[in-house]
């Protein structure tokens, strides 16, 4: 008896959002490192590190490195972290803004 693989919850959410919005994607599917850095407010160096570490795939169809925005979106969504209670973390302010109990 084979067990079916569980669908990726993030992929299901993104597919459902696409269905609900029913609007064309405003961001191009592929961006250069420079354009991705500007769009996502990260440095070019950060994107180069993500490529070097294997967390992002670099595509070179014509010599210029391109990044898949869907892959970047998934990386961003999968790495979201909640604030921790360290010194200067602003946890109390975050809890107040979000209405989260202590």
RONU-70386 format. One record per residue (C-alpha): residue number from 1; x, y, z; residue in one letter. Coordinates in nm, 2 decimals. Layout:
BEGIN
r k: NUM	px: X	py: Y	pz: Z	r: a;
...
//
This chain:
BEGIN
r k: 1	px: 0.00	py: 0.00	pz: 0.00	r: x;
r k: 2	px: 0.15	py: 0.33	pz: -0.10	r: x;
r k: 3	px: 0.10	py: 0.65	pz: 0.09	r: x;
r k: 4	px: 0.04	py: 0.96	pz: -0.12	r: x;
r k: 5	px: 0.28	py: 1.25	pz: -0.05	r: x;
r k: 6	px: 0.14	py: 1.53	pz: 0.14	r: x;
r k: 7	px: 0.09	py: 1.85	pz: -0.07	r: x;
r k: 8	px: 0.31	py: 2.14	pz: 0.03	r: x;
r k: 9	px: 0.09	py: 2.37	pz: 0.24	r: x;
r k: 10	px: 0.27	py: 2.69	pz: 0.11	r: x;
r k: 11	px: 0.21	py: 2.58	pz: -0.25	r: x;
r k: 12	px: -0.16	py: 2.52	pz: -0.17	r: x;
r k: 13	px: -0.19	py: 2.87	pz: -0.02	r: x;
r k: 14	px: -0.02	py: 3.04	pz: -0.31	r: x;
r k: 15	px: -0.24	py: 2.85	pz: -0.56	r: x;
r k: 16	px: -0.55	py: 2.95	pz: -0.37	r: x;
r k: 17	px: -0.44	py: 3.31	pz: -0.35	r: x;
r k: 18	px: -0.39	py: 3.31	pz: -0.73	r: x;
r k: 19	px: -0.74	py: 3.17	pz: -0.78	r: x;
r k: 20	px: -0.90	py: 3.42	pz: -0.54	r: x;
r k: 21	px: -0.72	py: 3.73	pz: -0.68	r: x;
r k: 22	px: -0.78	py: 3.63	pz: -1.04	r: x;
r k: 23	px: -0.54	py: 3.91	pz: -1.14	r: x;
r k: 24	px: -0.22	py: 3.90	pz: -1.34	r: x;
r k: 25	px: 0.10	py: 3.90	pz: -1.14	r: x;
r k: 26	px: 0.24	py: 4.25	pz: -1.14	r: x;
r k: 27	px: 0.60	py: 4.14	pz: -1.07	r: x;
r k: 28	px: 0.79	py: 3.98	pz: -1.35	r: x;
r k: 29	px: 0.85	py: 3.61	pz: -1.31	r: x;
r k: 30	px: 1.23	py: 3.65	pz: -1.33	r: x;
r k: 31	px: 1.45	py: 3.94	pz: -1.21	r: x;
r k: 32	px: 1.81	py: 4.03	pz: -1.23	r: x;
r k: 33	px: 2.00	py: 4.03	pz: -0.90	r: x;
r k: 34	px: 2.00	py: 4.41	pz: -0.91	r: x;
r k: 35	px: 1.63	py: 4.43	pz: -0.97	r: x;
r k: 36	px: 1.56	py: 4.16	pz: -0.71	r: x;
r k: 37	px: 1.77	py: 4.35	pz: -0.45	r: x;
r k: 38	px: 1.57	py: 4.67	pz: -0.52	r: x;
r k: 39	px: 1.23	py: 4.50	pz: -0.52	r: x;
r k: 40	px: 1.29	py: 4.29	pz: -0.20	r: x;
r k: 41	px: 1.49	py: 4.56	pz: -0.02	r: x;
r k: 42	px: 1.79	py: 4.33	pz: 0.02	r: x;
r k: 43	px: 2.15	py: 4.38	pz: -0.09	r: x;
r k: 44	px: 2.29	py: 4.22	pz: -0.40	r: x;
r k: 45	px: 2.54	py: 4.06	pz: -0.17	r: x;
r k: 46	px: 2.26	py: 3.89	pz: 0.02	r: x;
r k: 47	px: 2.12	py: 3.74	pz: -0.30	r: x;
r k: 48	px: 2.47	py: 3.62	pz: -0.41	r: x;
r k: 49	px: 2.51	py: 3.45	pz: -0.07	r: x;
r k: 50	px: 2.17	py: 3.28	pz: -0.11	r: x;
r k: 51	px: 2.28	py: 3.15	pz: -0.45	r: x;
r k: 52	px: 2.61	py: 3.03	pz: -0.32	r: x;
r k: 53	px: 2.45	py: 2.85	pz: -0.03	r: x;
r k: 54	px: 2.21	py: 2.68	pz: -0.26	r: x;
r k: 55	px: 1.90	py: 2.84	pz: -0.12	r: x;
r k: 56	px: 1.82	py: 3.02	pz: -0.45	r: x;
r k: 57	px: 1.87	py: 2.90	pz: -0.80	r: x;
r k: 58	px: 2.05	py: 3.13	pz: -1.05	r: x;
r k: 59	px: 1.94	py: 3.10	pz: -1.41	r: x;
r k: 60	px: 2.17	py: 3.22	pz: -1.69	r: x;
r k: 61	px: 1.97	py: 3.19	pz: -2.02	r: x;
r k: 62	px: 2.18	py: 3.46	pz: -2.19	r: x;
r k: 63	px: 2.47	py: 3.52	pz: -1.96	r: x;
r k: 64	px: 2.28	py: 3.75	pz: -1.72	r: x;
r k: 65	px: 2.19	py: 3.59	pz: -1.38	r: x;
r k: 66	px: 1.81	py: 3.58	pz: -1.33	r: x;
r k: 67	px: 1.62	py: 3.48	pz: -1.01	r: x;
r k: 68	px: 1.28	py: 3.33	pz: -1.00	r: x;
r k: 69	px: 1.05	py: 3.56	pz: -0.80	r: x;
r k: 70	px: 0.83	py: 3.26	pz: -0.70	r: x;
r k: 71	px: 1.13	py: 3.09	pz: -0.55	r: x;
r k: 72	px: 1.23	py: 3.41	pz: -0.36	r: x;
r k: 73	px: 0.87	py: 3.45	pz: -0.23	r: x;
r k: 74	px: 0.87	py: 3.09	pz: -0.10	r: x;
r k: 75	px: 1.21	py: 3.14	pz: 0.07	r: x;
r k: 76	px: 1.08	py: 3.46	pz: 0.23	r: x;
r k: 77	px: 0.76	py: 3.30	pz: 0.35	r: x;
r k: 78	px: 0.93	py: 2.99	pz: 0.48	r: x;
r k: 79	px: 1.19	py: 3.18	pz: 0.68	r: x;
r k: 80	px: 0.95	py: 3.42	pz: 0.86	r: x;
r k: 81	px: 1.04	py: 3.43	pz: 1.22	r: x;
r k: 82	px: 0.85	py: 3.57	pz: 1.52	r: x;
r k: 83	px: 1.04	py: 3.82	pz: 1.74	r: x;
r k: 84	px: 1.21	py: 3.67	pz: 2.04	r: x;
r k: 85	px: 1.24	py: 3.82	pz: 2.39	r: x;
r k: 86	px: 1.60	py: 3.93	pz: 2.37	r: x;
r k: 87	px: 1.74	py: 4.26	pz: 2.49	r: x;
r k: 88	px: 1.62	py: 4.54	pz: 2.26	r: x;
r k: 89	px: 1.40	py: 4.31	pz: 2.06	r: x;
r k: 90	px: 1.09	py: 4.52	pz: 2.09	r: x;
r k: 91	px: 0.88	py: 4.21	pz: 2.18	r: x;
r k: 92	px: 0.65	py: 4.41	pz: 2.42	r: x;
r k: 93	px: 0.58	py: 4.67	pz: 2.15	r: x;
r k: 94	px: 0.51	py: 4.39	pz: 1.89	r: x;
r k: 95	px: 0.28	py: 4.21	pz: 2.13	r: x;
r k: 96	px: 0.09	py: 4.54	pz: 2.19	r: x;
r k: 97	px: 0.06	py: 4.62	pz: 1.82	r: x;
r k: 98	px: -0.05	py: 4.26	pz: 1.74	r: x;
r k: 99	px: -0.28	py: 4.23	pz: 2.04	r: x;
r k: 100	px: -0.09	py: 3.92	pz: 2.16	r: x;
r k: 101	px: -0.10	py: 3.83	pz: 2.53	r: x;
r k: 102	px: 0.22	py: 3.82	pz: 2.74	r: x;
//
